[in-house]
């Protein structure tokens, strides 16, 4: 660094100090001290602020509590509603109605019939069963020329047919 | 530059005044303010650039310090603590629109009001031409704030590098680098303006 550079540095320092130079002001310190607020007063103000905040919080809590109580009135019983002062017209209306027995209907339960457990599908020979019938042969002259044909009632003693078996599909 | 790196010795009188001020002693607090008024005003002036704004910032800082004195845990650290409040108040003013308009309206067209020949009888100032002084002032004021703020703080001779770092909330090494970089930029611009040789 040359001597000229050193002088330039000194010039820079001088100008920098000049840029932030302040004149002596003996009154400024006294003016600042005179403008200081009272610390106790400030603390008292802080206390008042805290008290106001606490009161506000308490009032808010009270309002919230009351609003919660109001919401539970919906869940009151019928007696409480009828006993309320503002429910007099409704109570009179209710008391004016004659009691009427309630009509109750029995509950009909759906039932279903279970099939017999001993039902078994057994194969059966119907032709042999018919041949086993004891039927008398019918003669031609036995038929009347006119009039109604009357057939004697057939008596089957041991016909092994049953309606359930005949109605069952193969 | 008066910025040094030696630890600052504890001043018993300072601690005593702080303790008294904490109890509400306005006279003790007044003495504290009076002792630190010069550096505080120069610090605020470095931020806002106008003496009136700087004094108002110092006054606001003094009131804030008076009200928050209980928050100062270490009485010996009053100086750095107070300077930090002053700097914050000054920055608030620098950022305000009103202050910006005031500086804009009162800013001289041809540079800052520097009258070395009439008011500064030092030989160095006598050797420096008015043209060079105006050029240096313009170059310094044109520096980025990150460089100009620590440079002016260090140039004031009121603050050690540690205190500047505390006020600006940056590491000490960063403070030293910014001061050195500011000086390098100033010299480079002066060279371009043809002021490489001050004589």
Interface residues (C-beta under 8 A of the other chain):
Chain A: X4 X5 X7 X8 X9 X10 X11 X12 X13 X14 X15 X16 X17 X18 X19 X20 X21 X22 X23 X25 X28 X29 X30 X31 X32 X33 X35 X36 X37 X39 X40 X42
Chain B: X1 X24 X26 X27 X29 X30 X33 X34 X37 X38 X41 X42 X45 X46 X51 X54 X55 X58 X59 X62 X63 X66 X67 X112 X114 X116 X120 X122 X124 X125 X127 X128 X132 X133 X136 X137 X140 X141 X151 X152 X155 X156 X157 X183 X186 X187 X190 X195 X196 X197 X198 X199
